[in-house]
Structure formats: structure tokens, C-alpha cells
Amino acid sequence: MSFITRRLAFYAVAAWVAITVNFAIPRVMPGNAIDTMLAKFPTLDANSLHALQAEFGTHTHGSLLSQYFSYLGNLAHGNLGLSVNQYPAKVTTIIAQTLPWTLILVGMATIISFALGTGLGVLAAWRRGGWLDRSLPAFTFLQATPYFFLALVVIQLFAVSWGLFPFGQGYDLGQSPGWNWSFISSAADHSVLPALTIVLTSMAGWMLQMRNMMITTIAEDYVLVAQAKGLSPRRVMFTYAARNAILPNLAGFALSLGFVVAGALVMEIVFSYPGIGLTLYNAVTSDDFPLLQGIFLVISLAVLGACLIADIVYFVADPRTRTRAAY
């Protein structure tokens, strides 16, 4: 338990650093969001400037320490400010509307690519030199293909040429988001091509890593002893070899889940998918600093949470970690 307590303390400090950096960055940058917005309306007077600064929380009155505690108080109440580009929408509202799209699409695609890549890696290593092992360069080629290029190829083949799936937006025009079959089926159809792009470009990494770890594990003495005892090949492959070889993949998988919150930026831009990645891109292009600040904070905390989960998974799954933690 002391190991988990130490990790919790470490990540609590890391979260405080991330929050502090998120507070400091807009204040060390030249200008602010209100200055950028007012540049489009040069006729506004100083009173309008002060009113907007007070509303958006970008005023610099008071000491930096008082601003910092005010910022922490707003965070404690879930207040990330107002969006400049989509005024008067709250940043939390915008993130809450777009984040589920990314979590469902990128999250499911990440899980599928991890499961497929890990399973194929186990089979490729167990039957080393077989057709699956020899086809690994083809999977690696897909991973090395530029993300946006593969997305365009997928759109051309499956949407334009063959007309199998729609592309663009997250659902058909005329649909209203809701928990009904019409909307869910439309959203599922629109998510097939973005998910396919993610799976094709990320599956090879899981497969290659798992294959290499399996080859190393198969040569261990305990695997050879299990084979000598006459255990079935399936049991030796999964219970003895894959169970130990999968540990690095599990840690990488936990980290990849943390980056799911960041979204697949290029994919969401190419497919005009209404996720957090496209929202981040629109915030950058429109100088929406409050929205950028909120998204960066959510991404930072998600990655820290994923790292904590990875440490706990390793602690539970690997007895050697528990032994080292006891000292």
C-alpha cells in the first residue's frame, strides 16, 4: 500500500504543477484573449474593455497570488471561463459536448487496435516464420503511412468510389442528437471510416511490440519447462508466455487511453468529426485562449490519470514490482 500511496502523492504534485503551468502560460504571453477580440472592434471604449476583462477573468487587477487563488477557486467549482469565439458559451459546456464524441470513437478504436495488435503479435511470435510473421512489414508500412494520407485514401475508396460509408461530420444532416436508434445508427455509420483509419495506423505498433516480447519470453526457462511437462501449446502460449510478455503492452495501453482525451487531431480535421481535436484546432485558429486553456488542462489531467493507472496495473500484474516496492 505504501507504493500506491507514494504514487498518489507524486501524481498529486504533478497535477498541481500542471494546473499552475496552465495558469501561468496565458499571463506570460503577450496580450490576452480580450485584446485579440477587441482588435476586431476598434471602436469599443475602455469601459467595454474592463467589463469584458472582468467577465472573462483576464483582468490583471490585484496581485498575481490573489489571481492564482481565484483561479484555483474557479477550478474547484468547475469554472473554466467563457469561450471567446463562442461567447457566451462556457468552456466546460463546450468540452462536455465534444469530449464524448472523441472518447467513444478514439477510445473504441484504441481498444480494438490494442486487442487486434496484441493478439496478432502473440500468434506471429508463437509461429515464427509463418505467413503472419512474414506479413509484419505490411502492417508496419501502414503505421508509417502519413495519417492524413491514409485518411484521404480511405475516404476515396470506401466513401467516394464504393459509397459504402458516409464521411464528414458526426451524423447525417437533419438528425438531432439523442438516444434514439435513428441518431445512433447515423453516428455509427459516420464513425466507421475514422475508426478504421486509427486502427490501421496504430495496430502495427502493438503487434510488433508484443511479437518481440513474446520471442524473448518464449526462450525463458519456465516456458521450456512447461513445454517439457507436456502442457497443451495453447496453455503454454497464453498462460505462461503471453501473460508475462503482455506487461509492457498493458502499460503502453494505459498511457494511450490517457491520450485518447486529446483526440486524433488530424483525423478529426480530415473527417470534420465533432470531437475535442477539431475543437482544439478551431480554438487555435480563432485565438480562443480560454477554450485552449481548458482543453489543455483536461488533457494534462487525463494523461496523469492514465500514468497512475499504468503504475497500478503494473503493481497488481507484476509480482516483481510488489517485491521491489516492499524495500
C-alpha positions as CSV (number, residue, x, y, z in Angstrom):
1,M,0.0,0.0,0.0
2,S,2.9,2.3,0.6
3,F,3.8,2.1,-3.1
4,I,0.4,3.2,-4.2
5,T,0.4,6.0,-1.5
6,R,3.7,7.3,-2.8
7,R,2.5,7.2,-6.4
8,L,-0.7,9.1,-5.4
9,A,1.4,11.7,-3.7
10,F,3.6,12.1,-6.7
11,Y,0.8,12.5,-9.2
12,A,-1.0,14.9,-6.9
13,V,2.1,17.1,-7.0
14,A,2.3,16.6,-10.8
15,A,-1.4,17.7,-11.2
16,W,-0.7,20.8,-9.1
17,V,2.3,21.6,-11.4
18,A,0.1,21.1,-14.5
19,I,-2.6,23.4,-13.1
20,T,0.0,26.1,-12.1
21,V,1.6,26.0,-15.6
22,N,-1.9,26.2,-17.1
23,F,-2.5,29.4,-15.0
24,A,0.9,30.9,-15.9
25,I,1.1,30.4,-19.7
26,P,-1.7,33.0,-20.6
27,R,-0.2,35.5,-18.2
28,V,3.4,35.3,-19.7
29,M,2.1,35.5,-23.3
30,P,1.9,39.0,-24.9
31,G,-1.6,40.3,-24.9
32,N,-4.6,38.3,-23.9
33,A,-7.8,36.9,-25.5
34,I,-9.8,40.1,-25.0
35,D,-7.1,42.2,-26.8
36,T,-7.4,39.8,-29.7
37,M,-11.2,40.0,-29.8
38,L,-11.2,43.8,-29.4
39,A,-8.8,44.1,-32.3
40,K,-11.8,43.2,-34.5
41,F,-13.9,46.0,-32.9
42,P,-11.6,49.1,-32.7
43,T,-14.4,51.4,-31.8
44,L,-15.1,49.9,-28.4
45,D,-14.1,52.1,-25.5
46,A,-12.0,51.5,-22.3
47,N,-15.1,50.8,-20.2
48,S,-16.1,47.9,-22.6
49,L,-12.5,46.6,-22.3
50,H,-12.7,46.5,-18.5
51,A,-16.1,44.9,-18.5
52,L,-15.1,42.1,-20.8
53,Q,-11.9,41.5,-18.9
54,A,-13.9,41.2,-15.7
55,E,-16.3,38.8,-17.3
56,F,-13.7,36.6,-18.9
57,G,-11.4,36.6,-15.9
58,T,-8.4,38.0,-17.8
59,H,-8.1,41.3,-15.9
60,T,-4.8,41.7,-14.1
61,H,-6.0,43.7,-11.1
62,G,-4.7,42.5,-7.8
63,S,-1.5,40.6,-7.1
64,L,-0.5,37.5,-9.0
65,L,-1.0,35.4,-5.9
66,S,-4.6,36.6,-5.5
67,Q,-5.3,35.9,-9.2
68,Y,-3.8,32.4,-8.6
69,F,-6.1,31.6,-5.7
70,S,-9.0,33.0,-7.6
71,Y,-8.1,30.7,-10.5
72,L,-7.9,27.7,-8.1
73,G,-11.3,28.6,-6.6
74,N,-12.9,28.7,-10.1
75,L,-11.4,25.3,-10.9
76,A,-12.8,23.9,-7.6
77,H,-16.2,25.0,-8.8
78,G,-15.7,23.6,-12.3
79,N,-15.5,27.1,-13.8
80,L,-13.0,27.2,-16.7
81,G,-14.2,30.5,-18.0
82,L,-16.1,31.6,-21.2
83,S,-15.2,30.9,-24.8
84,V,-14.3,34.0,-26.7
85,N,-15.2,32.5,-30.1
86,Q,-18.5,31.0,-29.0
87,Y,-19.4,33.7,-26.4
88,P,-21.3,33.4,-24.1
89,A,-20.9,29.6,-24.0
90,K,-18.9,28.2,-21.1
91,V,-15.7,26.3,-21.7
92,T,-17.0,23.4,-19.6
93,T,-20.1,23.2,-21.7
94,I,-18.2,23.1,-25.0
95,I,-15.8,20.4,-23.7
96,A,-18.7,18.4,-22.3
97,Q,-20.4,18.5,-25.7
98,T,-17.4,17.5,-27.8
99,L,-15.4,15.2,-25.5
100,P,-17.9,12.3,-25.6
101,W,-17.5,12.1,-29.4
102,T,-13.8,11.7,-29.1
103,L,-13.9,9.3,-26.1
104,I,-16.3,6.9,-27.9
105,L,-14.6,7.0,-31.3
106,V,-10.9,7.2,-30.4
107,G,-11.4,5.1,-27.2
108,M,-13.1,2.2,-29.0
109,A,-10.6,2.4,-31.9
110,T,-7.7,2.3,-29.5
111,I,-9.2,-0.7,-27.7
112,I,-9.8,-2.6,-31.0
113,S,-6.3,-1.8,-32.3
114,F,-4.7,-2.9,-29.0
115,A,-6.7,-6.2,-28.9
116,L,-6.0,-7.0,-32.6
117,G,-2.4,-6.0,-32.5
118,T,-1.6,-7.8,-29.3
119,G,-3.4,-11.0,-30.4
120,L,-1.7,-11.0,-33.8
121,G,1.7,-10.3,-32.1
122,V,1.2,-13.4,-29.9
123,L,0.4,-15.6,-32.9
124,A,3.2,-14.1,-35.0
125,A,5.8,-14.9,-32.4
126,W,4.5,-18.3,-31.5
127,R,4.5,-19.3,-35.2
128,R,7.7,-17.5,-36.0
129,G,8.5,-17.6,-39.7
130,G,4.9,-18.2,-40.6
131,W,2.8,-16.2,-43.0
132,L,1.6,-13.8,-40.3
133,D,5.2,-13.1,-39.1
134,R,6.3,-12.5,-42.7
135,S,3.4,-10.1,-43.3
136,L,4.6,-7.8,-40.4
137,P,6.4,-5.4,-42.8
138,A,3.0,-4.7,-44.5
139,F,1.4,-3.7,-41.1
140,T,4.5,-1.6,-40.3
141,F,4.1,0.2,-43.7
142,L,0.5,1.2,-42.8
143,Q,1.8,2.6,-39.5
144,A,4.5,4.6,-41.3
145,T,2.0,6.0,-43.8
146,P,1.2,9.6,-43.1
147,Y,-2.0,9.8,-41.1
148,F,-3.8,12.3,-43.3
149,F,-2.8,10.5,-46.5
150,L,-4.3,7.2,-45.3
151,A,-7.5,9.0,-44.2
152,L,-7.8,10.5,-47.7
153,V,-7.3,7.1,-49.3
154,V,-9.9,5.6,-47.0
155,I,-12.4,8.3,-47.9
156,Q,-11.7,7.9,-51.7
157,L,-12.2,4.1,-51.6
158,F,-14.9,3.5,-49.1
159,A,-16.9,6.7,-49.4
160,V,-16.4,8.2,-52.9
161,S,-15.7,5.2,-55.1
162,W,-17.7,2.5,-53.4
163,G,-20.2,4.5,-51.4
164,L,-20.2,2.1,-48.5
165,F,-19.9,4.7,-45.7
166,P,-20.6,8.4,-45.3
167,F,-17.9,10.9,-44.3
168,G,-17.9,14.4,-42.9
169,Q,-19.5,15.5,-39.6
170,G,-20.5,13.0,-36.9
171,Y,-24.0,12.3,-38.1
172,D,-26.4,13.0,-41.1
173,L,-27.7,16.5,-41.6
174,G,-31.2,16.8,-40.3
175,Q,-30.6,14.5,-37.3
176,S,-30.9,15.7,-33.8
177,P,-28.5,14.3,-31.2
178,G,-30.4,12.0,-28.8
179,W,-30.7,8.4,-27.5
180,N,-32.7,7.1,-30.4
181,W,-31.9,4.4,-33.0
182,S,-32.0,6.9,-35.9
183,F,-29.3,9.1,-34.5
184,I,-27.2,6.3,-33.0
185,S,-27.1,4.4,-36.3
186,S,-26.3,7.6,-38.2
187,A,-23.4,8.4,-35.8
188,A,-22.1,4.8,-36.0
189,D,-22.0,4.9,-39.8
190,H,-20.1,8.2,-39.7
191,S,-17.6,6.8,-37.2
192,V,-16.6,3.7,-39.3
193,L,-14.0,5.4,-41.5
194,P,-12.3,7.5,-38.8
195,A,-12.1,4.4,-36.6
196,L,-10.7,2.3,-39.5
197,T,-8.0,4.9,-40.0
198,I,-7.0,4.9,-36.4
199,V,-6.9,1.1,-36.2
200,L,-4.9,0.7,-39.4
201,T,-2.3,3.2,-38.3
202,S,-1.9,2.0,-34.7
203,M,-2.3,-1.8,-34.8
204,A,1.2,-2.5,-36.1
205,G,2.9,-0.9,-33.1
206,W,1.1,-3.1,-30.7
207,M,1.7,-6.2,-32.9
208,L,5.4,-5.5,-33.3
209,Q,6.0,-4.8,-29.6
210,M,4.1,-7.9,-28.5
211,R,5.9,-10.1,-31.0
212,N,9.3,-9.0,-29.8
213,M,8.4,-9.5,-26.1
214,M,6.9,-12.9,-26.9
215,I,10.1,-14.1,-28.7
216,T,12.1,-13.1,-25.6
217,T,9.7,-14.7,-23.2
218,I,9.4,-18.0,-25.2
219,A,13.2,-18.5,-24.6
220,E,12.8,-18.3,-20.8
221,D,13.3,-21.5,-18.8
222,Y,9.8,-21.6,-17.2
223,V,8.3,-21.7,-20.7
224,L,10.6,-24.5,-21.8
225,V,9.8,-26.4,-18.6
226,A,6.0,-26.0,-19.3
227,Q,6.5,-27.4,-22.8
228,A,8.6,-30.3,-21.4
229,K,5.8,-31.2,-18.9
230,G,3.5,-31.8,-21.9
231,L,1.1,-29.0,-21.4
232,S,-1.0,-28.0,-24.4
233,P,0.5,-25.4,-26.8
234,R,-2.5,-23.1,-26.2
235,R,-2.0,-23.1,-22.5
236,V,1.8,-22.6,-22.7
237,M,1.3,-19.8,-25.3
238,F,-1.3,-17.8,-23.3
239,T,-0.8,-18.8,-19.6
240,Y,3.0,-18.9,-19.5
241,A,4.3,-16.8,-22.4
242,A,1.7,-14.2,-23.3
243,R,0.8,-13.5,-19.7
244,N,4.3,-12.2,-18.9
245,A,5.0,-10.7,-22.3
246,I,1.9,-8.5,-22.3
247,L,3.0,-6.4,-19.3
248,P,4.8,-3.7,-21.4
249,N,1.8,-3.5,-23.7
250,L,-0.5,-3.0,-20.8
251,A,1.5,-0.1,-19.6
252,G,1.5,1.4,-23.1
253,F,-2.2,0.8,-23.4
254,A,-3.0,2.6,-20.2
255,L,-0.9,5.6,-21.4
256,S,-2.6,5.6,-24.8
257,L,-6.0,5.7,-23.1
258,G,-4.8,9.0,-21.4
259,F,-4.0,10.5,-24.8
260,V,-7.5,9.5,-26.1
261,V,-8.8,12.7,-24.5
262,A,-6.5,14.7,-26.8
263,G,-8.3,13.2,-29.7
264,A,-6.9,12.3,-33.1
265,L,-6.4,15.9,-34.3
266,V,-5.6,15.2,-38.0
267,M,-8.3,12.6,-38.3
268,E,-11.0,14.8,-36.8
269,I,-9.9,17.7,-39.1
270,V,-10.0,15.5,-42.3
271,F,-13.3,13.9,-41.4
272,S,-14.8,17.1,-39.8
273,Y,-15.6,15.0,-36.8
274,P,-17.1,17.0,-34.0
275,G,-14.6,15.8,-31.3
276,I,-12.2,17.5,-28.9
277,G,-9.4,17.5,-31.5
278,L,-11.4,19.6,-34.0
279,T,-12.5,21.9,-31.2
280,L,-8.9,22.4,-30.2
281,Y,-8.0,23.2,-33.8
282,N,-10.8,25.7,-34.1
283,A,-9.7,27.3,-30.8
284,V,-6.2,27.7,-32.1
285,T,-7.2,29.3,-35.4
286,S,-9.7,31.7,-33.7
287,D,-7.3,32.7,-30.8
288,D,-9.8,31.3,-28.2
289,F,-7.4,31.3,-25.3
290,P,-9.9,30.3,-22.5
291,L,-11.0,27.3,-24.5
292,L,-7.4,26.4,-25.3
293,Q,-6.5,26.6,-21.6
294,G,-9.5,24.4,-20.6
295,I,-8.7,21.7,-23.2
296,F,-5.0,21.7,-22.3
297,L,-5.9,21.3,-18.6
298,V,-8.3,18.4,-19.3
299,I,-5.7,16.6,-21.5
300,S,-2.9,17.1,-18.9
301,L,-5.0,15.7,-16.1
302,A,-6.2,12.8,-18.3
303,V,-2.6,11.8,-19.1
304,L,-1.6,12.0,-15.4
305,G,-4.6,9.8,-14.6
306,A,-3.5,7.3,-17.2
307,C,0.0,7.2,-15.9
308,L,-1.3,6.5,-12.4
309,I,-3.5,3.6,-13.8
310,A,-0.4,2.2,-15.6
311,D,1.6,2.2,-12.4
312,I,-1.3,0.5,-10.5
313,V,-1.7,-2.1,-13.3
314,Y,2.0,-2.9,-13.2
315,F,1.9,-3.2,-9.4
316,V,-1.0,-5.6,-9.5
317,A,0.0,-7.7,-12.5
318,D,3.8,-8.0,-11.9
319,P,4.9,-9.6,-8.6
320,R,8.4,-8.3,-9.1
321,T,7.1,-4.7,-8.8
322,R,5.4,-5.6,-5.4
323,T,8.6,-7.1,-4.2
324,R,10.7,-4.1,-5.1
325,A,8.1,-1.7,-3.6
326,A,8.4,-3.5,-0.3
327,Y,12.0,-2.4,0.1
